[in-house]
Amino acid sequence: MWVYNRSGEKCLVCGDTIRMQRQGDLGRSTYWCPTCQPPQTTPA
């Protein structure tokens, strides 16, 4: 819950900017820190 509703603000852990994206038909919000929560990579 450290990132919820904090889009554009600094991450409390690393200081990077928190991001937000709307998803799905209902436009639900997803918040994340791109440094602390990088995209998951899948093996080739």
Helices and strands as residue ranges (DSSP letters): E 19-23, E 28-32
